[in-house]
Amino acid sequence: MSDSSKKVIFITGATGFIGGHLVKANLDKRYSVRALVLPDDPGESALTSKGVETVTGDIRDYEAVKRAASGVDTIFHCAAVVTDWAPKKLFQEVTVGGTENICKAAVAAGVSRLVDISTNDVFGTDESRVMDETFPLQPWREPYPDSKIEAEKISWRYHREQGLPVTMVYPCWAYGEGDQTFVPLLADAIVKRELIFWRKDVIVWPTYIENLVDLLMLIAEDDRALGNGYLVHDGESTTLQEFCVEIARSLGVPPITTHIPYPAAYAAAVLMELVWKTFRKKTRPLLTTYTVKNLGSRLKFSIAKAEHELGWQPKISYKEGLRRTMEWVKTLDIETLKQK
């Protein structure tokens, strides 16, 4: 291990939401940060201006990944296809194949820790119990969560068979400044009056980005985290409806009250996906089956493991995290809220 002031950190997905905040956290600790960026990535200049070393390449290319991982101490693996609407081949190549490349390169580099960012989705859709890290991985028959399950299995296989020092983290609904997928999409739909609900009292577990990064930085260095996985959220749940009321209030627009039955929403999503695939439309359907399942569930998740094993607690309350996030959203151009 190199001297801590010279520790080299490799972050995949560094131009993304979680990756970008991890870059800042590691630079704040005066570590050297390296990022793998795609050719012509518009986010590269922002990284280099902060002093991040960038390696141009694609996570699907093992040689590029191996080059980027050479000589590093810790890898934070954030890169994945984070959407519910993309070709299945892309999920396989980037999320699954990319994880295989990262694990293989991490073994070759002899890293001290690979912190792999998974998702709470991997534990399935059982609403009858409070889910924790002991729950088996359960497919959704949806490309995003199922590809994350496949990728996670690869990481644990390298851990078992080649001694790769893996720690897994399972964020719930990550949100905060720089979010590109959660709050901006809801805000966009609320402003444009396109949002509808299809189940009452849907439960969401907000995970403010600073709380997530705080845990990620801890598990990267705490020996107790080695070989373990940890769920993370703000320590409290809210309902999707209440969350959206807060967004509407912050933006000064009326809240959404439109409800349709769940079966109708699911049928509409199936039909939309069929039409979009048949006509090979470039845009994203208004509804997808994953969205209907995800925004129509009452799942429950415990963060007791991180609290008891590591003494970790969310530092920022959900109320404060949402306040900060909405202050940021109000600075955005309302027409460009929908960024994907």
N, C-alpha and C positions, 0 to 999 in steps of 0.2 A: 504493500500500500504506500502510495506517495504521501508526502507531507500534506496535512489537511488544507493548507493555504494553496497548494498546487493540485488539489484533487481534481481529476478530469471527469466531468459528467456528460454523458451522451443522452440526448433527448430526441426521441422520434416524435413526429407530429408537433414540432416546436412552433410552427406558425399557427397552430390551432388554439382553441380556447384554453384547455387544461395545460397543454404544452407551453403556451406563452406565459402563463402564470408560474409554471415550474422554472422556466428560464430565469425570470426575475428573482424567484426565491433562492436559486442556486448562485446567481450573480451576487445577491445580497450577502451570501456567505463567503464571497470572494473565491468561489470555485471557478475553474476553467470550464466553460460550457461549449459543447460541440453539438451541432444539429445537422441532420440529414435533410436536405431540401431538394425538391424537384427542380429541374431546369426551368428557368423563367418564373419561379415562385414569386409572386408579388410581395410576399412577406419577408423575403430574404434580406432586403436592405435594412429593414427595421431591426433584424437580428444582428447584422454586422455592425450597425451603428452603436449597438450596446456592447460590442466587444465579443460577440459570439463567433466562434469558428464554424463556418459552414462547409459541409461536404456535399457537393452536388451529386445526386443520384436518386434512384427509385428503390423503395423498400422491397420491391419485387426482384431486384437484382442483388443476388447474394454477394458478389464481389464488391459492389458499392457499400453494402451494409458492413461487410468485413473491414473495409477500409475505414469507415466511420467509427467502428467499434475498437479499432486497434489502439491499445495503450490506455483505455479508459478504466476508471474504477467502478463507476456505477452507471447503469442504464435505466432510464425511465422510458417505458415503451407505451406511448400514447397514440401512435398512428393506427388508424383503422378507418373503415368506411362507416361514417357516422351519419346514417340516413336510413329511412325506411323505403327508399325508392331508388334503386340502382340495379344494374344487371347482376345476376347471381355470380357470374364469372368474376366480377370485380371484388365482391366479398371474399370469394375463394382466394383470389390472387393477392389481395392487399391484407385483409384481416387475418386470414389463415396462413397463406404462404409467407406473408411478411413476418408473422410471429415465428414461423419455422426458421426463417433467415436470421432474425434477431437472436433466437436461442442458440443457433449454431455458431454465430459470430461471437456471442457472449462467452460461450465455452472456449472458443479459440483465443479470446482476449484474456481469459482468466479473471473475469470481473468479480468484485466482492459482493455485488448485489444486482439482480435484475428485478426492478419494480414494474410489474405488469398491471396496466389499468384495464380491468374488466368492466362488468356492469352488474347491478342487482338483478337484471333481467335473467341472468343465467340460472336462477333458482326456480324459475317457472311461475305458474299462475295460481298457486294454491292459496285461496283466501281464508281457509279454515284455521290456520295457525300463524303464529308470529315466526317468520322465517329468520334463520341465522346461518352462519357459515357451515353448519353441519348438514344442511340440506343438500340432497343430490342435485346435480345439474339436470335441468328439465327443459327440453326443447319446446319452442313455441310454434314450430312450423312457419317461422318468419326468418328472412335472411339475416337481419341484424343480430338478434340474440343468438340464433343458432350458429352463426359464424364465430361469435364471441365464445361460445361453448367449445367449439372445435379448436379455436386458438388457445384457450385456457388448458385444454387437455394436452396440447403440444408442450406448453411450458412445464406442466407437472411431469410429463414424460421425461423431459430433459433433466428435471430436478431429480427424479428417481434413478434414471439410468446413467446420467453423466455428472451428477453432483452439482448441477447448476444452482447457485444460491438464489432461489426465486422467492419473492413475496408478492402476493396478489392483493389488489384492492377493488372493492365493489361499490363504486359511487351510486347513489340513488339519483335523484333529479338534480344534476349539477347546474348551477346558475350563478350569475354574477356579472361584473363588468367584463365585456369582451365576449359574452355568450353569443353564439351564432345559431343555436338550434332550438332553444327552449323558450325563454321569455320573449325574444324578438318575434318569433313566429306566433305566439299567443297574442302579443300586443298588436301585431299586424292584422290578425284575424278579428280582434276586438274592434280596432279602429275602423276596419272595412266592413264591420257587421257580418262577417263570414263565419264566425264561430257558432257552433251549436253543441249542446250537451246531449248525451244519449244514456246517461245513467246518473242517478242522484247520489250525492255523498261519495263520489270517487275520491279515494285517498291518494295524496302525493306526499313524498318525503323529500322536501327541498334540501339540497346540499350546497351551501354557499362555498364558492370557489376557495376562499381563504381557509375555511375549515378542511376542505379536501386536501389542499396543498400542505397544510400544517401536518396532517396525518401522513401524507406521502413522504415528506421530509423526515419524519420520525421513523417510519418503517424502513426507510432506506439505510438507516444506520443502527437501529436497535436489533441486537442479536436475537431477542425473543421473537422478532417478527419473521425470522428465517424459516421458510417452509410453511408459512401460514398465510391465510387470507383474511381480510377485514372488510366488513360492510361499513359504510360511512354515510351519515346524513347529519342534519342540524340538531338532532335529538328530539325533534317533534314533527308531527305530521299536520297537514291542513287538508282541506278538501280542494279539489280542482276549481269548484265554483267560487270558494272564498279567495283562492289565489287570483282568479281572473277578476273578481270584484276589486281587489287591491290594485291590480294593473290598470283597470278602467278608471278607478278613482285617481290614481297617480297621473294618468294622462288626460284627466278631465273630460272623459267621454262616458256615456251611459253604460252600465253593466249589461252583459248578455244574459238573457233569461230564456232563450229558445231551447226547448227540449224535444227530442224525437225518441221513439222507442229504440232500444239497443238492437233488436233484430233488423229494424229498418235501416239503421246506420251501417250495420255489417253487410247487409244485402247491397246497399248503395256502394260500399267500398269494393265489394267483389265485382260489381258491374263496372265501376270506374276503372279498376285495374285491368279488366278484360278489354275495355275500349282503348285504354292508353297503350296496352301491349299490342293489340290488333293493328292500330294505326301508327304505332311506333312514335307516339308523341314525345317531344323532348322535355316538356314540362312535367311537374309532379302532380298527380291527381289531388283533388281537394281532400279526398278521404282515401286512406289505405287500410287494409285489414289490421296491420300492426298498430296503426294509430287508434283504431276503434278498440282493439284489445287493451292497449296501453293506457288510453285515456278513459277507459271504462272499467277499471279494476279497483278493488279495495284490498290491496296487498299490505302486509304489515312486516316491517323489518326491524331487527334489533341491532344496536351498536354496542351491546354489552361486552362483547369480546375485546374490542379495542379499548374500552374503558377499564375493564378488569385486568387484562394482560399487560397493557402498555401504560395505563394511567392517563390515557388520552381523553380529553373532553372538547367538544366544540367550543371554540373561543368566542365566536360571533353568533348571536341569537338569530333565529329565523327572521324575526321582526326587523332587526338591524340590517341583516343581509339583504332583505327585500327592499328596505328603504334605500340603501346604497345602490342597489341594482337599478331601481326605478329612477334615481337621480341621473344615473348614466343613460338609461333608455331615453329620458327626456332630452338629452343632448343630440340624439340621433335624428337624421332626416326621416320623417314618418314614412316617406315613400320608399326608403331603402331598408326598412326594418326587416323585411323578409329576405334574408341573405342567402338562402339555399333553394 
